Amino acid sequence: MIHQVLRFLVPALVVTCVCTLLLFPAHNDSAENGLALQSLLKEQLETIPAGWSYHAPAPPDHQIELRIGLSKPDTHDKLEAQLLQTSSPTHDQYRQHLSKEEVDKHSRPSSQAVYSVNRWLDRHGLKSNNLRAGHEGIIKLRLPVHQAENLLAVKFGIYSNSAGKRIIRTTEYSLPSFVHSHIAFIQPTTHFGTPRALSRRRGSEPTFFDRHDGDGLVDLHCDNFITPRCLLDMYNITGQVKEISNKSRFAVVGFLDESANKHDADLFMNRFVPEMRSEIALSANDSFHVTTLHRGSDDQSADSGTGEANLDVQYALSLAQRIPVNFISVGGRRQMAPDETAPPIADEDEPWLELIAHLESLPNDKLPQTMSISYGDYEKDIPRPYMVAVCDGFMRLALRGMSILISSGDDGVGDSRTCGNDTMPHFVPEFPASCPFVTTVGATTKLDEVAAALSGGGFSNHFERPLYQDEAVQSYLFKLSGKHATSFNRSGRAFPDVAAQGVNYMIYLKGKHAMTSGTSASAPTFAAVIALVNNNLMVNGRPPLGFLNPFLYGAGRTGLRDITAGRNPGCGTDGFGSVTGWDPVTGLGTPDFGALLQLSMEN
């Protein structure tokens, strides 16, 4: 199925939350005697990841927090098949989303797994009555380095990169045989990466126009910089939204201590969509709701707010009209020094599964129907078991009817510093853009909409191509005629799925205008369109779209405007090109809200 390993075997990563303790079966001590206590290698990196170097042994008393991901029952294929049925317009179960209870029932780790792992931890003085595993199957524990080294039969070290960042990691770890099959991963151990915000900010401030300067439907200034009015007109949203359902919910996610400032949002709305501002009648204190997870940031002081979070929230608010927006800030970048003279060590908590665990804990009536995420990391820097865990988490949320939209990346086919051999480069796909259970958004630019050169796109080295996109991707590969054949995995999950404007967005930051570009802008833009489609369905008493891709590659395709010009260069190459039909630069194209609205009602 989709989690088959393809061309490259890559390392692992983790995160999550803490929930209800499972009952244990009768225990057989003989299972843990003799050979069962031998440590077997669980995970190993062939080399230290590029850009990092070993600095020194980790301080033995330094506290670290580990996440132990328990192996799940063998229900993945069943859940995936269920998802494709509920998201395919031609199936009689289309949009019959599962409840939280139905998904949870198929996602809990076995009681034997919980029991065995807790017994193992208890043997190391980590009392099992302080540890819990919910349906997401993550056990958290905080412990000193020396105890973690004994637990995992390993030595931790301090590793540093050229930016001066220092982290505690290892290149391998081992587990006793009696728990080996019950544990999917333990992190942070071998994962050296960190999610990156996928936007690029510029300081220049263009002249604003209050008049209509063109003879078409969209102002000419939209060719140089983007405002909400440009997008409302360009994507056929203006005048189309009549009513907002009290069930509509739209989530925007922030990592890396990003914070969205409500005063900046108020200035932005007053400047660019004043008619909507008065209609919504919001104040600077209630323009959007903030949820903080694991020390997330909600600093609303005058000089707070960061470019990524402000971009995402300001365009979510202005494009999704009156749909409530929830900014979810996921923390995890504490700096800890082993002593007063040493540079700080980043005590980073893996954020992806923290987010998923929070969302999975929400009751059905609190789960957002649409979510936008503008962060990613290179696939090659992420341990595969962690990628699978995150991607499966998105699958479970999609089963409950959530549409998840994610930026495709800002490096074209890959940053030249990450591609390896110059004479035979390997393109560098992004994750979670490459997860087959999300909708990935690339970038366009200009009024006539050509592909933006920064638009991330390509083919996964971990997840195989799903059936829903097979015909569209095969058509592109035929047109490619073998070009770049050694640089990417032809059978991998292909992305992006769709696109939206991604260059020169105007935002407010710390009370002033700023300009930013990237698929970080494209994702909340397309997500806002989907939030409005989902809203219209609920206004009419119908369930939301849920997982979008089978609809978009099928009946919904005529609601997208094909982009046929532009390329996404990278890795010292000209990258891929936009063509008629799907391509790994702009996917199936940009949205026509009016058309998608009609198609969603017809299907």
Secondary structure, 3 states (H helix, E strand, C coil): CCCCCCCCCCCCCCCCCCCCCCCCCCCCHHHHCHHHHCEEEEEECCCCCCCEEEEEECCCCCEEEEEEEECCCCCHHHHHHHHHHHCCCCCCCCCCCCCHHHHHHCCCCCHHHHHHHHHHHHHCCCCHHHCCCCCCCEEEEEEEHHHHHHHHCCCCEEEEECCCCEEEECCEEEEEHHHHCCEEEEECCCCCCCCEECCEEECCCCCCCCCCCCCCCCCHHHHCCECHHHHHHHCCCCCCCCCCCCCCCEEEEECCCCCCCHHHHHHHHHHHCHHHHHHHCCCCCCCCEEEEECCCCCCCCCCCCCHHHHHHHHHHHHHCCCCCEEEEEECCEEEECCCCCCCCEEEECCCHHHHHHHHHHCCHHHCCCEEEECEEEEHHHCCHHHHHHHHHHHHHHHHCCCEEEEECCCCCCCCHHHCCCCCCCCCCCEECCCCCCCEEEEEEECCCCEECCCCCCEEEEEEECCHHHHHHHHHHHHHHCCCCCCCCCCCEEEECCEEEECCCEEEEECCEEEEEECHHHHHHHHHHHHHHHHHHHHHCCCCCCCCCHHHHCCHHHHHEECCCCCEEEECCEEEEECCCCCECCCECCEECHHHHHHHHHHC
